[in-house]
């Protein structure tokens, strides 16, 4: 991501990447892998970070439409072995403020810290509520708390406790995470220091913004999670050819 941001500084207004990603986490769940395929996007902004939210929403609506029209045979084969309800979405997509999401959860008996990240349980419950209310399996939640985001995330100008960030959900599961990035080097130094990150370890990154950088935003998209959610598969290990998790390195 940091190098894609540098490319934005070099006047490449949109940068896209498809590459393997690796995570050394002991996450033994049905939605985590140690090696997976990541689809990355970084883009310059003209007005605000909702330009990125709208681009991603439109892009995925296009993907969903084409999956149904071009991959009907393959989806039918998957459905025969692992039955699933057809994936539903709306265009334009449903977008909810994080604070609104917390309020909706509270109204349904789920206590969610307004300054903390969503738990897996909260994500699932909120996804079910959104499905009932808006008849969609796909929506975006924006304006996450600063405590749940990395130091390079741009703070909300309205409330420093929150950020210009967003996640997208499919069937109540996060599949895309992104935000507007801090593009001011002085502010980056300040935020990194607050997070306890030694400035000398990210000097090249910070220096790349010193000749000016446009406001920009981006995201990371987990390919296998998209497949898992679209096809209603319960375990992500069925959505990758060679599984790499904390307990499997070969074959």
HELIX and SHEET records of a PDB file:
HELIX    1   1 UNK A    2  UNK A    9  1                                   8    
HELIX    2   2 UNK A   50  UNK A   70  1                                  21    
HELIX    3   3 UNK A   72  UNK A   81  1                                  10    
HELIX    4   4 UNK A   98  UNK A  107  1                                  10    
HELIX    5   5 UNK A  120  UNK A  134  1                                  15    
HELIX    6   6 UNK A  146  UNK A  148  5                                   3    
HELIX    7   7 UNK A  185  UNK A  194  1                                  10    
HELIX    8   8 UNK A  199  UNK A  202  5                                   4    
HELIX    9   9 UNK A  203  UNK A  207  1                                   5    
HELIX   10  10 UNK A  223  UNK A  230  1                                   8    
HELIX   11  11 UNK A  236  UNK A  239  5                                   4    
SHEET    1   A 7 UNK A  14  UNK A  22  0                                        
SHEET    2   A 7 UNK A  35  UNK A  44 -1                                        
SHEET    3   A 7 UNK A 216  UNK A 222 -1                                        
SHEET    4   A 7 UNK A 173  UNK A 181 -1                                        
SHEET    5   A 7 UNK A 165  UNK A 170 -1                                        
SHEET    6   A 7 UNK A 138  UNK A 142 -1                                        
SHEET    7   A 7 UNK A  94  UNK A  97  1                                        
END                                                                             
